[in-house]
């Protein structure tokens, strides 16, 4: 982690745009807004680079019998995985689709005698299928939303100097206001240069092993189900 403060980002933007003395035309409030907008774009590019564990967090909640919908974290952006712990066993939950409802809702036979096997994101909530029958632990791994810097001492992880993207983004906003198209072009080119380095660096964040190939096929049916005459098949 290589953090950079809001104070440092402010200074760099003013240096790049030669506006150190133009605090009336470019007040700190406007500068901070441009910087935070740049942080959000920087964060989006980090997520797109898909580096292992980048901006990842985890949380959990306990289910309540008869309740299938639970609120997502306030900083939730993108889900990475959901697991259920019940009766000492940990199981990965799968996403359900509308076409699966008849199977999921009408089949009461589940591993370990619980009935939670699937989930789906619905608005700002996660919805479980089937209906929880008791208190079970649900763990979620997810990508967080971008931080927002408010006070001068607040920091963001610049990842080995890549915060220059944030600076260049904010500088572009200043260039637009001054109709300085030459500066805008320079700052946009700098953004692209930093993005090239970001994608190469972050995507190889875990370089300990070669990439793994995963079978992403959906496996709706379990290893066993009840047959038409009560027998297991």
C-alpha positions in Angstrom: 0.0 0.0 0.0 1.3 3.5 -0.9 -1.2 6.0 0.4 -1.5 9.6 -0.7 -3.4 12.3 1.1 -5.9 14.8 -0.1 -3.5 17.6 0.7 -0.9 16.0 -1.7 -3.4 15.4 -4.4 -4.5 19.1 -4.2 -1.0 20.3 -4.6 -0.2 18.1 -7.5 -3.3 19.1 -9.4 -2.5 22.8 -8.9 1.1 22.2 -10.0 0.0 20.4 -13.2 -2.5 23.1 -14.1 -0.5 26.1 -12.9 -3.3 27.3 -10.7 -1.5 27.6 -7.3 -2.6 31.2 -7.0 -6.0 30.9 -8.6 -7.9 29.8 -5.5 -10.8 32.1 -6.2 -11.5 30.7 -9.7 -10.6 27.2 -8.6 -11.5 26.9 -4.9 -10.6 23.9 -2.8 -14.3 22.7 -2.7 -14.3 22.4 -6.5 -10.8 20.9 -6.5 -11.9 18.3 -4.0 -14.9 17.4 -6.0 -12.7 16.9 -9.1 -10.3 14.7 -7.1 -13.0 12.5 -5.7 -14.5 12.1 -9.2 -11.0 11.0 -10.3 -10.8 8.6 -7.4 -14.1 7.0 -8.4 -12.8 6.5 -12.0 -9.5 5.2 -10.7 -11.4 2.7 -8.5 -13.5 1.6 -11.5 -10.3 0.9 -13.5 -8.8 -1.1 -10.6 -11.9 -3.3 -10.4 -11.9 -3.8 -14.1 -8.2 -4.9 -14.0 -9.5 -7.8 -11.9 -6.5 -8.2 -9.6 -6.9 -10.9 -6.9 -8.3 -9.4 -3.8 -8.1 -5.8 -5.0 -10.6 -3.6 -3.0 -12.1 -6.8 -1.6 -13.8 -7.0 1.7 -15.9 -9.5 3.6 -18.9 -9.5 5.9 -21.5 -12.0 7.2 -25.0 -12.1 8.6 -27.1 -14.7 10.4 -30.4 -15.8 8.7 -33.7 -15.5 10.5 -36.3 -18.3 10.1 -38.9 -17.3 7.5 -36.9 -14.3 6.2 -35.2 -14.6 2.8 -34.1 -11.0 2.0 -31.2 -9.2 3.7 -29.6 -5.8 3.1 -26.3 -5.5 1.4 -23.4 -3.5 3.0 -23.6 0.3 2.4 -20.2 0.2 0.6 -21.2 -2.7 -1.6 -20.3 -2.6 -5.3 -19.7 -6.0 -6.7 -20.2 -9.5 -5.3 -17.3 -12.1 -5.4 -18.8 -15.0 -3.6 -21.4 -16.3 -1.1 -21.1 -19.2 1.3 -23.4 -20.9 3.8 -22.2 -22.5 7.1 -24.7 -24.9 8.6 -24.3 -27.8 11.0 -20.5 -27.4 10.7 -20.4 -27.6 6.9 -19.4 -24.8 4.5 -21.1 -24.7 1.1 -20.8 -22.3 -1.8 -24.2 -20.9 -2.8 -25.1 -20.5 -6.5 -27.1 -17.8 -8.3 -30.7 -18.7 -9.1 -32.5 -17.6 -12.2 -36.3 -17.1 -12.7 -36.5 -20.2 -14.7 -35.2 -22.2 -11.7 -38.0 -21.1 -9.3 -40.2 -24.2 -9.8 -37.3 -26.5 -8.9 -36.0 -24.5 -6.0 -39.3 -23.6 -4.3 -40.9 -27.0 -4.6 -37.9 -29.3 -3.6 -37.5 -29.5 0.2 -34.6 -32.0 0.2 -31.3 -30.2 0.9 -28.0 -31.2 2.2 -27.6 -31.0 6.0 -31.4 -30.6 6.4 -31.4 -26.9 5.7 -33.1 -25.4 2.6 -30.8 -22.5 1.6 -29.0 -23.4 -1.7 -29.2 -20.3 -3.9 -29.1 -16.5 -3.9 -29.7 -13.5 -6.1 -29.1 -9.8 -5.8 -32.3 -7.8 -5.8 -31.8 -4.0 -5.6 -29.8 -3.3 -2.5 -30.5 -6.7 -1.0 -29.5 -10.3 -1.3 -32.3 -12.8 -1.6 -31.9 -16.4 -0.6 -33.6 -19.5 -2.0 -35.1 -21.5 -0.5 -36.6 -20.1 2.7 -34.3 -20.2 5.7 -35.6 -22.4 8.5 -33.3 -21.2 11.2 -30.2 -19.2 12.1 -27.4 -20.0 9.6 -24.3 -18.0 8.8 -24.0 -16.4 5.4 -20.5 -15.1 4.4 -20.1 -12.7 1.5 -16.9 -11.5 -0.3 -17.5 -8.3 -2.2 -15.7 -5.3 -3.8 -16.2 -2.0 -2.0 -17.2 1.3 -3.5 -14.5 4.0 -3.9 -13.4 6.0 -0.9 -14.3 9.7 -0.7 -11.7 12.1 0.7 -13.2 14.9 2.9 -10.5 16.2 5.2 -7.0 17.1 4.1 -5.5 14.2 6.0 -7.7 11.6 4.4 -5.8 9.1 2.1 -6.3 6.8 -0.8 -4.1 3.9 -1.9 -2.2 5.2 -4.9 -0.7 1.7 -5.6 2.9 2.5 -6.4 2.4 5.9 -7.8 -0.6 5.2 -10.0 -2.5 8.0 -8.2 -1.2 10.1 -11.1 -4.4 9.0 -12.9 -6.4 10.8 -10.2 -4.3 13.9 -10.6 -4.6 13.9 -14.4 -8.4 13.4 -14.2 -8.8 16.4 -11.9 -6.4 18.4 -14.1 -8.5 17.6 -17.1 -11.6 19.2 -15.4 -9.6 22.3 -14.7 -8.4 22.4 -18.3 -12.0 22.2 -19.5 -13.0 25.2 -17.4 -10.1 27.2 -18.8 -10.7 25.9 -22.3 -7.1 24.8 -22.4 -7.4 22.1 -24.9 -3.6 21.5 -25.2 -3.4 20.8 -21.4 -6.5 18.6 -21.6 -4.9 16.5 -24.3 -1.7 16.1 -22.3 -3.6 15.1 -19.2 -5.7 12.6 -21.1 -2.6 11.1 -22.6 -1.1 10.8 -19.1 -4.3 9.0 -18.0 -3.8 6.4 -20.7 -0.2 5.9 -19.8 -1.1 5.2 -16.2 -3.9 2.9 -17.1 -1.5 0.7 -19.2 0.7 0.4 -16.1 -2.2 -0.2 -13.8 -3.7 -3.0 -15.9 -0.4 -4.8 -16.2 0.5 -4.4 -12.5 -2.8 -5.1 -10.9 -3.9 -8.1 -13.1 -0.7 -9.8 -12.1 -1.0 -9.0 -8.4 -0.8 -12.6 -7.4 2.0 -14.0 -9.6 2.8 -17.0 -7.4 1.0 -19.5 -9.7 -0.1 -19.6 -13.3 -3.7 -18.8 -14.1 -6.3 -21.6 -13.3 -9.0 -22.7 -15.6 -12.3 -23.1 -13.9 -15.5 -24.9 -15.0 -18.1 -22.2 -14.8 -21.0 -24.5 -15.8 -24.1 -24.1 -13.5 -24.8 -27.1 -11.4 -28.4 -26.7 -10.3 -29.1 -30.3 -9.4 -27.5 -31.8 -6.3 -25.6 -35.1 -6.2 -28.9 -36.9 -5.2 -32.6 -36.3 -5.4 -35.7 -38.2 -4.4 -37.1 -40.4 -7.1 -40.8 -40.5 -8.1 -41.6 -43.3 -5.6 -39.7 -42.0 -2.6 -36.4 -43.7 -3.5 -33.1 -41.9 -3.8 -31.6 -41.5 -7.3 
